[in-house]
Amino acid sequence: MTAQLNPCGDVAVLVPAAGAGIRLGPGAPKALRPLAGEPLLVHAVRRIAAAPSVHTIVVAAPVADVPAVRDLLAPVAPVTVVPGGAQRQDSVAAALAAVPAGPGIVLVHDAARALVPAELVESVAAAVRSGHDAVIPVLPVVDTVKEVSADEVVRGTVDRSVLRAVQTPQGFRRAVLAAAHAAAVDPLTDDAGLVEKQGVPVVCVPGSEYAMKITRPFDLALAEHLLTVRV
C-alpha cells in the first residue's frame, strides 16, 4: 500500500541516489541494489515516508534510470524523482531545487542508509524545529583511531572521546542549506560540511545503529540479518 505523506508537514527529505556504489562490486547503481528482494532505495523511502512530519520526498536518481525509479517508487510513497548529477553535491542541489514552497526544514538522507528508523528522521527534524540551523545524527567512535603517514607509519593516537561517526539524515533550515549550496566551491562528503564552511554551528543528536551505511558486501549481509530481527 502506498504511504501517504503529511500535507501539513514541515519537512522535505532529499535522497541523493545517483551514485555507482563501486565498493559494493559490479552491478546496478548502489541505490538500486537489492536488499532482501527490494532495492535499497525502496527500503529507505518506505522508512522516511513513515515519519509523521514528512511533507515531501525528492529523490535524485541516475539520469538513465529516472523513469524506472519513478515507477519503482510509485507504489511506495508519493515521491518526486529528478535527474542526479555527477557528484553527490550536484544531486542534492538538484533535489533541493525541486522542493515545493512550504517545508521550512530540509533533511538530506543517503539511500545507502536503507534501514533508517522513522524515529531518527523525526528526532533530527525536531532538533531543527527547536531552533538549530543544522543538525546531524552521530554515534560515538568505539575503535582506537590512529593518524598515519602516507607510507602507513603511525604518527599518533587520536583522542576518540572528541570524535563522532556521522550519519544521515542531516537536517537544516531550508534557507541555510540553500545558501550553503549556492556558495559551495569544492565538493565535500556531506552537507553539514558545506554549512560548516559558512560558519553555521552544527548540532549533534544521537544516531541509530540501524542507520548504518551500506557500502561493502559485508554491510549488505549485515543489513539482511537486521531485517530478520527488526522490520
C-alpha positions as CSV (number, residue, x, y, z in Angstrom):
1,M,0.0,0.0,0.0
2,T,1.3,3.5,-0.9
3,A,2.2,5.6,2.1
4,Q,0.6,9.0,2.4
5,L,2.8,11.9,3.3
6,N,1.6,14.6,5.7
7,P,0.1,17.6,3.7
8,C,0.6,19.7,6.8
9,G,4.2,18.5,7.5
10,D,7.1,21.0,7.6
11,V,9.8,18.6,6.4
12,A,11.2,17.9,2.9
13,V,13.6,14.9,2.6
14,L,16.2,14.8,-0.2
15,V,17.6,11.5,-1.2
16,P,20.7,11.6,-3.4
17,A,20.6,8.2,-5.1
18,A,22.7,8.6,-8.3
19,G,25.9,7.0,-7.0
20,A,27.5,4.0,-8.6
21,G,28.4,2.1,-5.4
22,I,31.7,0.8,-6.7
23,R,32.7,-0.6,-3.4
24,L,29.7,-2.9,-3.5
25,G,31.1,-4.6,-6.6
26,P,29.9,-4.6,-10.2
27,G,26.2,-4.2,-10.8
28,A,23.3,-1.6,-10.7
29,P,23.8,1.8,-9.1
30,K,24.1,1.4,-5.4
31,A,20.6,2.7,-4.5
32,L,19.0,0.1,-6.8
33,R,21.0,-2.9,-5.4
34,P,18.7,-5.5,-3.9
35,L,18.3,-6.0,-0.1
36,A,16.1,-8.9,0.8
37,G,14.4,-8.7,-2.6
38,E,13.9,-4.9,-2.8
39,P,16.2,-2.1,-3.8
40,L,17.9,-0.2,-1.0
41,L,16.1,2.9,-2.2
42,V,12.7,1.3,-1.7
43,H,13.6,0.4,1.9
44,A,14.9,4.0,2.6
45,V,11.9,5.8,1.1
46,R,9.4,3.5,2.9
47,R,11.0,4.4,6.3
48,I,11.3,8.1,5.5
49,A,7.6,8.1,4.5
50,A,6.7,6.6,7.9
51,A,7.9,9.8,9.7
52,P,4.8,11.9,10.5
53,S,6.5,15.3,9.8
54,V,7.4,14.5,6.2
55,H,5.6,16.6,3.6
56,T,7.8,16.0,0.6
57,I,10.4,13.4,-0.6
58,V,12.6,14.2,-3.6
59,V,14.9,11.5,-5.0
60,A,17.9,12.3,-7.3
61,A,18.3,9.2,-9.5
62,P,20.8,8.2,-12.1
63,V,19.9,10.1,-15.3
64,A,19.2,7.0,-17.3
65,D,17.1,5.5,-14.6
66,V,14.7,8.3,-13.8
67,P,11.6,6.8,-15.4
68,A,12.3,3.4,-13.9
69,V,12.8,4.9,-10.4
70,R,9.5,6.8,-10.7
71,D,7.8,3.5,-11.5
72,L,9.6,1.7,-8.7
73,L,8.7,4.2,-6.0
74,A,5.1,4.9,-7.1
75,P,3.7,2.0,-5.0
76,V,5.8,3.0,-2.0
77,A,5.1,6.8,-1.5
78,P,4.4,9.9,-3.5
79,V,7.9,10.9,-4.5
80,T,9.4,13.4,-6.9
81,V,12.2,12.0,-8.9
82,V,14.8,14.3,-10.6
83,P,18.0,13.5,-12.5
84,G,21.0,13.4,-10.3
85,G,24.4,14.9,-11.0
86,A,28.0,13.6,-11.4
87,Q,28.7,14.3,-7.7
88,R,26.6,13.8,-4.6
89,Q,26.6,17.5,-4.1
90,D,25.1,18.1,-7.5
91,S,22.4,15.6,-6.8
92,V,21.5,17.3,-3.5
93,A,21.3,20.6,-5.2
94,A,19.1,19.3,-8.0
95,A,16.7,17.7,-5.4
96,L,16.7,20.9,-3.3
97,A,15.6,22.9,-6.4
98,A,12.6,20.6,-6.8
99,V,11.2,21.1,-3.3
100,P,7.9,23.0,-3.4
101,A,7.1,26.1,-1.4
102,G,6.1,25.2,2.2
103,P,8.5,22.9,4.0
104,G,11.0,25.0,6.0
105,I,13.0,22.1,7.2
106,V,15.1,20.1,4.7
107,L,16.7,16.7,5.6
108,V,19.3,15.1,3.4
109,H,19.5,11.3,3.6
110,D,21.7,8.7,1.9
111,A,19.8,6.0,0.1
112,A,22.6,3.6,1.3
113,R,21.3,4.0,4.8
114,A,18.3,1.9,3.9
115,L,17.2,0.9,7.4
116,V,16.9,4.4,8.9
117,P,14.3,4.4,11.6
118,A,11.4,6.9,11.2
119,E,12.1,7.9,14.7
120,L,15.6,9.2,13.7
121,V,14.0,11.3,10.9
122,E,11.7,12.8,13.5
123,S,14.5,13.4,16.0
124,V,16.6,15.3,13.5
125,A,13.6,17.3,12.3
126,A,12.6,18.2,15.9
127,A,16.1,19.5,16.7
128,V,15.9,21.9,13.7
129,R,12.4,22.8,14.6
130,S,13.6,23.7,18.1
131,G,15.8,26.5,16.6
132,H,19.0,24.9,15.4
133,D,20.2,25.8,11.9
134,A,21.9,22.5,11.2
135,V,21.7,19.1,12.9
136,I,23.5,15.8,12.4
137,P,22.9,12.4,13.9
138,V,26.1,10.8,15.3
139,L,27.4,7.8,17.1
140,P,30.5,7.6,19.4
141,V,33.6,6.2,17.8
142,V,34.4,2.9,19.6
143,D,37.6,1.9,17.9
144,T,41.0,3.3,18.7
145,V,41.9,5.7,15.9
146,K,45.4,6.3,14.6
147,E,46.8,9.1,12.5
148,V,49.1,7.6,9.9
149,S,51.5,9.0,7.3
150,A,51.3,8.4,3.5
151,D,53.6,5.3,4.0
152,E,51.4,3.9,6.7
153,V,53.5,4.8,9.7
154,V,51.6,5.8,12.8
155,R,52.0,9.4,13.7
156,G,49.9,9.3,16.9
157,T,46.7,8.2,18.5
158,V,43.6,10.4,18.2
159,D,41.5,11.1,21.3
160,R,38.3,9.3,20.3
161,S,36.3,10.9,23.1
162,V,36.0,14.0,20.9
163,L,35.2,12.1,17.7
164,R,31.8,11.1,16.3
165,A,30.8,9.0,13.4
166,V,28.3,11.0,11.3
167,Q,25.1,9.6,9.8
168,T,22.1,10.8,7.9
169,P,19.5,12.3,7.7
170,Q,21.2,15.6,8.3
171,G,18.7,18.4,8.9
172,F,18.8,22.1,8.1
173,R,16.7,25.2,7.9
174,R,15.9,25.4,4.3
175,A,17.4,28.8,3.7
176,V,20.7,27.7,5.4
177,L,21.1,24.7,3.2
178,A,20.2,26.7,0.0
179,A,22.8,29.3,0.9
180,A,25.5,26.7,1.6
181,H,25.0,25.0,-1.8
182,A,24.9,28.4,-3.6
183,A,28.3,29.3,-2.0
184,A,29.9,25.8,-2.5
185,V,33.2,25.7,-4.4
186,D,34.8,22.4,-3.6
187,P,32.8,19.1,-3.3
188,L,32.6,17.8,0.3
189,T,31.3,14.4,1.5
190,D,28.3,15.7,3.4
191,D,26.0,18.7,3.5
192,A,27.0,19.6,7.1
193,G,30.5,20.2,5.7
194,L,29.1,22.8,3.3
195,V,27.2,24.5,6.1
196,E,30.3,24.5,8.4
197,K,32.1,26.4,5.7
198,Q,29.6,29.2,6.1
199,G,30.3,29.4,9.8
200,V,27.0,27.9,10.8
201,P,27.1,25.8,14.1
202,V,26.2,22.2,13.5
203,V,24.5,20.4,16.5
204,C,24.7,16.7,17.1
205,V,21.9,14.4,18.2
206,P,22.1,10.7,19.0
207,G,22.1,8.5,15.8
208,S,21.0,4.9,15.4
209,E,22.9,1.7,14.7
210,Y,20.1,0.9,12.2
211,A,21.1,3.9,10.1
212,M,24.3,2.2,9.1
213,K,25.7,2.9,5.7
214,I,25.6,0.0,3.2
215,T,28.9,0.4,1.4
216,R,30.5,-3.1,1.1
217,P,29.2,-6.6,0.6
218,F,29.6,-7.2,4.3
219,D,27.3,-4.3,5.1
220,L,24.7,-5.7,2.8
221,A,24.8,-9.1,4.5
222,L,24.5,-7.4,7.9
223,A,21.5,-5.3,6.8
224,E,19.8,-8.5,5.6
225,H,20.3,-10.0,9.1
226,L,19.0,-6.9,10.7
227,L,15.8,-7.2,8.7
228,T,15.2,-10.6,10.2
229,V,15.2,-9.1,13.7
230,R,13.6,-5.7,13.1
231,V,11.0,-4.7,10.4
